[in-house]
């Protein structure tokens, strides 16, 4: 990318972020919808679903798409996507790389601030301003569109856009806007709010991965 294009991109992001921060305070209408969503997921407790994921950056000609599966129970989750599997039991994180048959083991540190799949529906409660954008209807279903703007402007992303089902009060889609111009979109499909599972689902069993190389980073 040429210097002038980088400059224009930076200015555009800066101006866009400044406008969003000015508008996105703590919108009470947005909070009502967010609180209803959070309550719904707390009532569910455990769920599983398929999802699609895309990463786009037009200026860098990046357009990648994957499909994945996720299982969540309280603070625990198991995520499969793009040849990787991430398992978190609330204390330990296993990251399995299918291509090289290797698993990395590390301690889970929630203070690192990563957006955990178990907390996307509670993210607004800490470190974000929020703004109701509009209602959108897709395929006969109506969604509340809400923007989350991080209070810490040093974050790598400057906005998360949530699409919340008006009827189900669950997340259908969310889009993360990175300062580099990259957009990450997650869309939920085949949502199962009645999933039943034991805690063993959230631990990595080396016996199921023949010849796996274990790298312990703890």
Secondary structure, 3 states (H helix, E strand, C coil): CCHHHHHHHHHHHHHHHHHHHHHCCECHHHHHHHHHHHHHHHHHCEEEEEEEEEEEEHHHCEEEEEEEEEEEECCEEEEEECCEEEEECCCEEEEEECCCCEEEEEECCHHHCCCCCCCCCCHHHCCEEEEEEEEEEECCEEEEEEEEEECCCCCCEEEEEEEEECCCCCEEEEEEEECCCCEEEEEEEEEECCCCCCHHHHCCCHHHCCCCEEEECC
